[in-house]
Amino acid sequence: MTGGTRGLGLAVARRLATEGWHTTVLGLDPGRLEKVRAMAEAEQLPLRAVRADVTSEESVREVFAEVTETGPLHLCVNNAGRNLSRLLLRRPRQDTGGGLLTHSLEDWERTVRLCLTGVFLVGREAAAGMVRQGVAGTIVNVSSGLAAGAYGQSAYTAAKAGVEALTRTWSYELGVYGIRVVAVAPGVMDGEALREKSTALPKHARYMEGLKRFVPLGRWGTEEEVADAVCFAAENPYVTGSVIRVDGGGPPGWVP
Ligand SMILES: NC(=O)c1ccc[n+]([C@@H]2O[C@H](COP(=O)([O-])OP(=O)(O)OC[C@H]3O[C@@H](n4cnc5c(N)ncnc54)[C@H](OP(=O)(O)O)[C@@H]3O)[C@@H](O)[C@H]2O)c1
């Protein structure tokens, strides 16, 4: 379970562990990893937390070597990812003068490396581990309701569209080993990430409140509802190559 130290990832990891899956959570922040360990101990969950960077081939290889030594790998949830809001082009504020501002290559590469290359590296090691162990396991990739494109989201939406393409491609390639690959695409969730950003930026909170009326169900989702979909993907033996959308029917990527 990558990115399981906070937000959606933590909710999914906790749910899986509660249902009896022996779960290893991967994350970066030592303090958050420690909190997950303390939670697992307090709640007596079969959950451990290990530091690994999904954007580093070496780190991913090392952690999968260790995880597959500890037992059979039945499930890999590729969740680590972070949204980035950037316009492709932006006019500078009038009082500052200067020329047109553009989306930096650095922002593009940082987001694609985490949200797409990370999924590739982790998915590849997970699939290889399952095949070596003779396990017909499942890979669940967390996409986004914005994968079809969204205003101000070049890098993130391209990466998530790539995640959905990888899901389909791997379902074709790995079916022969009995490995299923499923994507879960959440809409906006009323979770840790949204609450933190809305508290820090009241303007963002107002924008998001306005956006809610474009969701057919009229509310944001919960992390538990996404965890339900991950469990379904993990457990239904005839589902592969699909994208399960958990987004209340929207919202659209562009609201005029
Ligand atoms: N929140 C939403 O409304 C929403 C909607 C649609 C899709 N999603 C998708 O759901 C997933 C989780 O989103 P979230 O909002 O829960 O994110 P989040 O709160 O920002 O958490 C991101 C997680 O990824 C981990 N992470 C970041 N960089 C990493 C790296 N290089 N290697 C290993 N772990 C790393 C973080 O660990 P550390 O804290 O230890 O660094 C953290 O556990 C993402 O793929 C996101 O695109 C979220």
The ligand as an SDF file (V2000), in Angstrom:
LIG
                    3D

 48 52  0  0  0  0  0  0  0  0999 V2000
   -7.9440   13.6530   -1.9040 N   0  0  0  0  0  0  0  0  0  0  0  0
   -8.7690   13.6250   -2.9550 C   0  0  0  0  0  0  0  0  0  0  0  0
   -9.8340   14.2830   -2.9670 O   0  0  0  0  0  0  0  0  0  0  0  0
   -8.4160   12.7700   -4.1580 C   0  0  0  0  0  0  0  0  0  0  0  0
   -9.2770   12.7630   -5.2630 C   0  0  0  0  0  0  0  0  0  0  0  0
   -8.9570   11.9680   -6.3590 C   0  0  0  0  0  0  0  0  0  0  0  0
   -7.8210   11.2000   -6.3430 C   0  0  0  0  0  0  0  0  0  0  0  0
   -6.9900   11.2280   -5.2700 N   0  0  0  0  0  0  0  0  0  0  0  0
   -5.7890   10.3820   -5.3060 C   0  0  0  0  0  0  0  0  0  0  0  0
   -5.7560    9.6130   -4.1240 O   0  0  0  0  0  0  0  0  0  0  0  0
   -4.3940    9.3870   -3.7400 C   0  0  0  0  0  0  0  0  0  0  0  0
   -4.1870    9.8470   -2.2980 C   0  0  0  0  0  0  0  0  0  0  0  0
   -4.5620   11.1940   -2.2150 O   0  0  0  0  0  0  0  0  0  0  0  0
   -4.5730   11.9710   -0.8180 P   0  0  0  0  0  0  0  0  0  0  0  0
   -5.3600   13.1860   -1.0290 O   0  0  0  0  0  0  0  0  0  0  0  0
   -4.8850   11.0380    0.2910 O   0  0  0  0  0  0  0  0  0  0  0  0
   -3.0140   12.3830   -0.7400 O   0  0  0  0  0  0  0  0  0  0  0  0
   -2.1610   12.9450    0.4720 P   0  0  0  0  0  0  0  0  0  0  0  0
   -3.0240   13.2110    1.6730 O   0  0  0  0  0  0  0  0  0  0  0  0
   -1.3340   14.0660   -0.0780 O   0  0  0  0  0  0  0  0  0  0  0  0
   -1.2010   11.7210    0.8220 O   0  0  0  0  0  0  0  0  0  0  0  0
   -0.2470   11.3360   -0.0910 C   0  0  0  0  0  0  0  0  0  0  0  0
    0.4370   10.0850    0.4220 C   0  0  0  0  0  0  0  0  0  0  0  0
    1.4660    9.7480   -0.5230 O   0  0  0  0  0  0  0  0  0  0  0  0
    2.6980    9.5940    0.1750 C   0  0  0  0  0  0  0  0  0  0  0  0
    3.8210    9.9610   -0.6930 N   0  0  0  0  0  0  0  0  0  0  0  0
    4.0350   11.1500   -1.3090 C   0  0  0  0  0  0  0  0  0  0  0  0
    5.1670   11.0910   -2.0300 N   0  0  0  0  0  0  0  0  0  0  0  0
    5.6630    9.8410   -1.8530 C   0  0  0  0  0  0  0  0  0  0  0  0
    6.8180    9.1630   -2.3420 C   0  0  0  0  0  0  0  0  0  0  0  0
    7.6790    9.7560   -3.1850 N   0  0  0  0  0  0  0  0  0  0  0  0
    7.0120    7.8790   -1.9730 N   0  0  0  0  0  0  0  0  0  0  0  0
    6.1600    7.2500   -1.1140 C   0  0  0  0  0  0  0  0  0  0  0  0
    5.0380    7.8360   -0.6390 N   0  0  0  0  0  0  0  0  0  0  0  0
    4.8150    9.1120   -0.9970 C   0  0  0  0  0  0  0  0  0  0  0  0
    2.5730   10.4860    1.3980 C   0  0  0  0  0  0  0  0  0  0  0  0
    3.4630   10.0160    2.3880 O   0  0  0  0  0  0  0  0  0  0  0  0
    4.3220   11.0260    3.3380 P   0  0  0  0  0  0  0  0  0  0  0  0
    3.3110   11.9450    3.9880 O   0  0  0  0  0  0  0  0  0  0  0  0
    5.0020   10.0900    4.2620 O   0  0  0  0  0  0  0  0  0  0  0  0
    5.2330   11.7670    2.4110 O   0  0  0  0  0  0  0  0  0  0  0  0
    1.1130   10.2740    1.7750 C   0  0  0  0  0  0  0  0  0  0  0  0
    0.9780    9.0750    2.5120 O   0  0  0  0  0  0  0  0  0  0  0  0
   -3.5300   10.1240   -4.7630 C   0  0  0  0  0  0  0  0  0  0  0  0
   -3.1180    9.2420   -5.7780 O   0  0  0  0  0  0  0  0  0  0  0  0
   -4.4880   11.1670   -5.3180 C   0  0  0  0  0  0  0  0  0  0  0  0
   -4.1250   11.5630   -6.6190 O   0  0  0  0  0  0  0  0  0  0  0  0
   -7.2480   11.9870   -4.1740 C   0  0  0  0  0  0  0  0  0  0  0  0
  1  2  1  0
  2  3  2  0
  2  4  1  0
  4  5  1  0
  4 48  2  0
  5  6  2  0
  6  7  1  0
  7  8  2  0
  8  9  1  0
  8 48  1  0
  9 10  1  0
  9 46  1  0
 10 11  1  0
 11 12  1  0
 11 44  1  0
 12 13  1  0
 13 14  1  0
 14 15  2  0
 14 16  1  0
 14 17  1  0
 17 18  1  0
 18 19  2  0
 18 20  1  0
 18 21  1  0
 21 22  1  0
 22 23  1  0
 23 24  1  0
 23 42  1  0
 24 25  1  0
 25 26  1  0
 25 36  1  0
 26 27  1  0
 26 35  1  0
 27 28  2  0
 28 29  1  0
 29 30  1  0
 29 35  2  0
 30 31  1  0
 30 32  2  0
 32 33  1  0
 33 34  2  0
 34 35  1  0
 36 37  1  0
 36 42  1  0
 37 38  1  0
 38 39  2  0
 38 40  1  0
 38 41  1  0
 42 43  1  0
 44 45  1  0
 44 46  1  0
 46 47  1  0
M  CHG  2   8   1  16  -1
M  END
$$$$
